[in-house]
Amino acid sequence: MSKFFINRPIVAMVISIVMVIVGTITILSLPVAQFPNIAPPEIQVLATYVGRTGDERRG
């Protein structure tokens, strides 16, 4: 197999160039997300106020 490419260097160069072109096209067509989907942090607050209802606490 190596003799084939030694005797025909043009074929080896063409195969190399085709591989570089296909690789470049493949890299350029890969999707890239600028901002990945992440969940924002959440906070839960629990407060007790003895003697009051929920409506009275809010306001």
N, C-alpha and C positions, 0 to 999 in steps of 0.2 A: 504494500500500500504506500509506503513512503517513497518507493522508486517512482510511482506514478506522479506524485507531486514534485519530486526532484526533476523529473524529465519534463514536466509541464508546469512551470512556475506561474504562468498566466492563470491557470485554473485555480491554483492555491490563492492567488491574489483576489480573484473574483469571488471565491467562497468567503474569504476574510472580509471583503468589502460588503458583501451581502449580509453577513452576520452582524457587522457594525451597524448597518442601516436598519435591519430588523430590530436590533437591540435599542437603538435610539428611538424608533417609533414606539416600541413597547414602553420605554420609560416615560415618554411624553404622554402616552395615553393612560397612565395610571392615575386613578383619582386621588386627590389630596384634599383632606378636610382642613380648612383654615381654623375652624373652631369646632372641636369635637363635642358631641352631646354629653354634657355632664349635668348632674342634678345639683341645683343650688342648695346650700346648707339650710336646714330648717330648725327653728327654735320653738319649743313648746314651753309655755309658762303656766304653772299651776299655782293659783293663789287662793287662800282660804281667808274669809272674813266672817268671823262669828257674829251672828245676829243680823245679817243683811241678806237680801236675795240677790240673784244674779243680775237683775236689772239695776239695782241700786249700786252695785259695784262698778258697773260700766261707766257711769256718768259723772 
